[in-house]
Amino acid sequence: MYLPLVILFALALGFALFSVLLGPLVGPSRFNKAKLSAYECGIEPSPQPVVGGGRMPVAYYVTAMLFILFDIEMVFLFPYAVSADALGLWGVAAITLFIATFFIADIYVWRRGGLDWN
């Protein structure tokens, strides 16, 4: 009964291993100092942490959290859209409350200036 699923997992694992092992053999192998150095979002890496000057702006984290919230919202909205007829009026009320909660959170972030980039 589970044979097609096992075969699919075996094919996926085989393709992943094949891709990982074939990449270094087929890809270019010209290395220089710039390619071997660490790249950290345009910030020059240093061996020692910078005291007081290495802070990241909070706006990056707020944007990331909002992106995650919108992803979670879409994850919950898609199943509702698929089964909206079966859920009936209770489903409409639940999804309205869900969207209203996210809408209030978005207004809060907007009013607090979380979307303003200086």
C-alpha positions as MATLAB code, in Angstrom:
seq = 'MYLPLVILFALALGFALFSVLLGPLVGPSRFNKAKLSAYECGIEPSPQPVVGGGRMPVAYYVTAMLFILFDIEMVFLFPYAVSADALGLWGVAAITLFIATFFIADIYVWRRGGLDWN';
ca = [
       0.000    0.000    0.000;
       2.875    2.398    0.800;
       5.102    1.204   -2.045;
       4.514    4.264   -4.315;
       5.348    6.591   -1.424;
       8.540    4.684   -0.599;
       9.547    4.739   -4.275;
       8.911    8.492   -4.421;
      11.084    9.085   -1.337;
      13.820    6.864   -2.773;
      13.746    8.781   -6.067;
      13.865   12.127   -4.235;
      16.798   10.979   -2.099;
      18.607    9.589   -5.140;
      18.112   12.833   -7.077;
      19.332   14.911   -4.124;
      22.453   12.799   -3.664;
      23.109   12.775   -7.410;
      22.826   16.582   -7.581;
      25.083   17.151   -4.583;
      27.758   14.753   -5.798;
      27.642   15.880   -9.439;
      27.862   19.634   -8.685;
      31.555   19.808   -7.758;
      32.505   17.583  -10.687;
      30.685   19.588  -13.367;
      30.832   23.120  -11.907;
      33.689   25.593  -12.294;
      36.549   25.268   -9.855;
      38.457   28.546  -10.217;
      38.910   29.887   -6.719;
      40.405   33.192   -5.668;
      40.589   35.207   -2.476;
      37.313   37.054   -3.102;
      35.333   33.839   -3.689;
      36.733   32.140   -0.601;
      36.052   35.058    1.769;
      32.847   35.200    3.830;
      30.059   37.427    2.543;
      27.799   38.905    5.191;
      25.223   41.166    3.538;
      27.754   43.743    2.409;
      29.295   44.164    5.860;
      33.007   43.519    5.980;
      33.586   40.494    8.243;
      35.943   41.035   11.144;
      37.672   38.458   13.328;
      36.607   40.286   16.501;
      33.100   41.607   17.219;
      32.733   45.356   16.849;
      31.861   46.884   20.207;
      28.904   49.259   19.893;
      29.140   49.803   16.134;
      27.894   46.510   14.776;
      24.192   46.851   15.477;
      21.671   45.922   12.817;
      18.651   48.205   12.349;
      15.469   46.870   13.929;
      13.565   47.562   10.686;
      15.107   44.443    9.139;
      13.703   42.269   11.918;
      10.273   43.924   11.800;
      10.109   43.351    8.049;
      11.090   39.707    8.499;
       8.452   39.186   11.180;
       5.760   40.796    9.020;
       6.760   38.546    6.136;
       6.423   35.499    8.385;
       3.002   36.705    9.591;
       1.758   37.111    6.024;
       3.062   33.644    5.165;
       1.203   32.145    8.120;
      -1.920   34.017    7.098;
      -1.734   32.556    3.592;
      -1.149   29.069    4.977;
      -4.407   29.310    6.907;
      -6.397   31.093    4.183;
      -5.657   28.569    1.439;
      -7.421   25.594    3.105;
     -10.405   27.831    3.835;
     -10.603   28.851    0.182;
     -10.571   25.199   -0.856;
     -13.326   24.113    1.538;
     -15.388   27.304    1.885;
     -18.642   25.625    0.809;
     -18.325   22.826    3.357;
     -17.650   25.181    6.278;
     -20.743   27.322    5.786;
     -21.581   30.358    7.907;
     -19.361   29.233   10.802;
     -16.369   29.193    8.443;
     -17.144   32.698    7.189;
     -17.330   33.994   10.776;
     -14.088   32.271   11.756;
     -12.155   33.506    8.739;
     -13.545   37.031    9.191;
     -12.296   37.072   12.779;
      -8.940   35.695   11.612;
      -8.511   38.356    8.905;
      -9.674   41.104   11.280;
      -7.012   40.078   13.796;
      -4.294   40.356   11.165;
      -5.742   43.630    9.888;
      -5.636   45.134   13.391;
      -2.041   43.951   13.813;
      -1.079   45.496   10.461;
      -2.672   48.828   11.395;
      -0.818   48.738   14.721;
       2.540   48.179   13.010;
       1.787   50.872   10.440;
       0.751   53.445   13.080;
       3.849   52.684   15.177;
       6.073   53.382   12.134;
       7.233   49.833   11.601;
       6.872   50.172    7.842;
       8.767   53.484    7.559;
      12.316   53.209    6.220;
      14.501   56.157    7.156;
];
